[in-house]
């Protein structure tokens, strides 16, 4: 495919409720949509870093700027027949994994359309029906938390993830465990703690959690390895895994026993697939995480979740979980209790609603070869 045109959209998407984590509270999400056009096909990708650099160093306005000024101009007129070619074009530039991922996803969507295959099938997926879990933000008290967990169980979700920060207290998680002794659950700390908090984690270690996700610094490996030595509960790394190289180092030093793969955090589906295969070779189980994207952004995550080393219900959400109406179509729905089915149509399976992109637009850009 020769890339003839790139269209960028920076949009703001309101949430149904505040999303509260260790790194703050969000009432809305900002996304970058990337559209790649060739003479034959076109594809869409999306990334949704936080509006401010709170999850990691990236934020959406910055992603739009680097997409417009750096990445998109590199692609115009280039023939790209394989995903590694796109990654190679961007290789000299440092960082900006989220922005890279949106281009990578758009290429995969276009390529799957060209091959007339569903993306999940094209990448060798084996489980079209994907197990998904429930995620619960930080809540003010144990009663509300227990109520939300009960609703998730009643809806048939096979596991529950609870956002955890310094205001929660171990006691809240203990009350959940006492109320639901057989529940498969874990907590997500979003890098909100340090090694000075080891006693908190020793207390959590008694609560039969499936894992403790990203307890320490967003860019740390060494301290996680130290903490893992202190705990029976597996540590799962999320924010710390930004590349294949980082994943390999984390495994080598024993910084974790699980890895959460987010396509946007590692620079795209291309890199995510390599990390998946690396983890499988090293006997490290994986699962798929996501940001609060529309269905376009979740499309590559759904495809990745069909792979054979995905060993835990994933963070892939029905559209109604976060949005009054999804910015993309078709909306993601549960095809069964705690289950989402990967699309059978060609491509990643989703396209943005252009009227939504225009209505909620913060910035747009079109990059194409000058005549």
Secondary structure, DSSP 4 states (H G I P E B T S, - for coil): -B--EEEEEEEEEEEEEEEEETTEEEEEEEEEEEEEE-SS-EEEEEE---SSTTSSS--HHHHHHHIIIIIHHHHTT-B--SHHHHHHHHTTS---HHHHHHHHHHHHHHHHHHHTSBHHHHTT---SEEEB-EEE---SSHHHHHHHHHHHHHTT-S-EEEE--TTT-HHHHHHHHHH-TT--EEEE-TT---GGGHHHHHHHTTS--S-EE--S-TT-SHHHHHHHHH-SSPEEESTT--SHHHHHHHHHHT--SEEEE-TTTTTSHHHHHHHHHHHHHTT-EEEE---S--HHHHHHHHHHTTSTTB-S-B----GGGT-SS-SEESPP--SBTTEEEPP-SSBSS-EE-HHHHHHTEEEEEEEE---
